[in-house]
Amino acid sequence: MRKSLFLVTLAFAIVPVLTSAQTVTSVQMQLQPTQTANQGQQSQSQSATDVFTSIGKYIEAGDSEKLSAWFADNLELDITGSVNSCTRSQAKLIMKNFFNNNTPKKFSIIHKSGRPPMSYAVGSLSAGAEKFRVIIYVRTDDGKNSIQQLRIEKD
């Protein structure tokens, strides 16, 4: 009992000792902002993974120009086993070539996970007569999201 009163007194920085009912109410009031902050972190991480919705639209449209706006300055592309560490402009050309050879019909996100600074998503792409598994790794720095790695594998 004394330890809890001591902790409550420390937490409130020299506050007169309160009755136990008042102490419980004060502690509950102190916990509510913390719970709200945790709920805010959950919604922030949710919005961080929503970046994949925008990226997915450009993959489904086969728009290498708009997709490349999400690329990091240097990234790794793995297109059906051909691995390239390349610049944004090189990656844009590689993706343009991929989309020309495999016209996208449908893209959907199957799974997304992670939290800043790294998140990833796994998607399914139907393109041409083929089906592909797409894995996208996104890094968040100072509120800016960029694709660090993009893998496209035959399914």
C-alpha positions in Angstrom: 0.0 0.0 0.0 2.8 2.4 0.9 4.7 1.6 -2.3 1.7 2.4 -4.4 1.1 5.7 -2.6 4.7 6.5 -3.0 4.6 5.8 -6.8 1.4 7.9 -7.1 3.0 10.7 -5.2 6.1 10.5 -7.5 4.0 10.4 -10.6 2.1 13.6 -9.7 5.2 15.4 -8.5 4.5 16.3 -4.9 0.8 16.2 -4.9 -0.9 15.9 -1.4 -1.8 12.3 -0.5 -5.3 11.6 -1.7 -7.9 9.1 -0.6 -7.7 5.7 -2.4 -10.9 6.5 -4.4 -9.4 9.8 -5.6 -6.1 8.1 -6.4 -7.8 5.5 -8.6 -9.7 8.2 -10.5 -6.4 10.2 -11.0 -4.5 7.2 -12.2 -7.4 6.4 -14.7 -7.3 9.9 -16.0 -3.6 9.7 -16.5 -3.9 6.4 -18.4 -6.5 7.6 -20.9 -4.1 9.9 -22.9 -1.6 7.0 -23.1 -4.3 4.7 -24.5 -5.3 7.4 -27.0 -1.7 7.8 -28.1 -1.4 4.0 -28.7 -4.6 4.0 -30.7 -3.1 6.9 -32.8 0.0 4.8 -33.4 -2.1 2.0 -34.7 -4.0 4.3 -37.1 -0.6 5.8 -38.2 0.8 2.4 -39.0 -2.4 1.5 -40.9 -2.1 4.6 -43.0 1.5 3.7 -43.7 0.5 0.4 -45.2 -2.2 2.1 -47.3 0.6 3.3 -49.5 0.3 -0.1 -51.2 -3.2 0.8 -52.4 -1.8 3.6 -54.5 1.2 1.6 -55.7 -1.2 -1.3 -56.6 -3.2 1.0 -58.9 -0.2 1.9 -60.9 0.9 -1.8 -61.2 -2.6 -2.8 -62.3 -2.6 0.1 -64.9 0.9 -0.9 -66.1 1.9 2.8 -65.6 5.7 2.6 -65.1 5.9 6.4 -65.1 3.6 6.9 -62.1 5.0 3.8 -60.4 8.5 5.1 -60.7 7.6 8.2 -58.6 7.4 5.8 -55.7 10.9 4.3 -56.3 13.8 5.1 -54.1 16.8 6.8 -55.7 18.5 3.3 -55.8 16.5 0.1 -55.5 16.6 -3.6 -56.2 14.4 -5.0 -58.9 14.0 -8.8 -59.2 11.9 -9.5 -62.3 11.3 -13.2 -62.8 14.8 -14.1 -61.5 16.7 -11.3 -63.2 18.1 -9.2 -60.2 19.1 -5.6 -60.8 20.4 -3.0 -58.4 19.5 0.1 -60.3 18.6 3.8 -60.2 15.0 5.1 -60.4 15.3 5.9 -64.1 16.7 2.4 -64.9 14.0 0.8 -62.9 11.4 2.8 -64.7 12.7 1.4 -68.1 12.8 -2.1 -66.8 9.2 -1.9 -65.5 8.1 -0.3 -68.8 9.6 -3.2 -70.6 8.0 -5.7 -68.3 4.5 -4.1 -68.7 5.0 -4.0 -72.5 5.7 -7.8 -72.5 3.1 -8.6 -69.9 0.0 -6.3 -70.1 -1.5 -6.2 -66.6 -5.1 -7.3 -66.3 -5.7 -7.4 -62.6 -3.6 -6.7 -59.4 -4.7 -7.3 -55.8 -2.9 -7.1 -52.5 -3.0 -10.4 -50.7 -1.1 -9.5 -47.6 0.6 -6.4 -46.1 2.6 -6.0 -42.9 5.3 -4.2 -41.2 5.6 -0.8 -39.6 7.7 2.3 -40.2 10.4 2.4 -41.2 9.9 -0.8 -43.3 6.6 -2.3 -44.6 5.9 -4.9 -47.2 3.1 -6.2 -49.3 2.5 -9.3 -51.3 0.2 -9.1 -54.3 -1.1 -11.2 -57.2 -0.8 -9.9 -60.7 -2.5 -11.3 -63.8 -0.7 -10.1 -66.8 -0.9 -11.4 -70.3 -1.5 -15.2 -70.0 0.7 -15.4 -66.9 0.1 -15.0 -63.1 2.8 -13.3 -61.0 3.5 -12.9 -57.3 4.6 -9.3 -56.5 6.5 -8.4 -53.4 7.0 -4.7 -52.5 9.2 -3.4 -49.8 8.6 0.2 -48.8 10.7 2.4 -46.5 9.3 5.4 -44.7 11.7 8.2 -43.9 10.5 11.6 -42.6 7.0 10.8 -43.8 8.1 10.0 -47.3 7.5 6.4 -48.6 9.7 4.9 -51.2 10.0 1.4 -52.8 13.3 -0.1 -51.8 12.8 -3.5 -53.5 10.3 -4.8 -56.0 10.1 -8.5 -56.8 8.0 -10.1 -59.5 8.0 -13.9 -59.6 6.0 -16.3 -61.8 3.2 -17.9 -59.7 
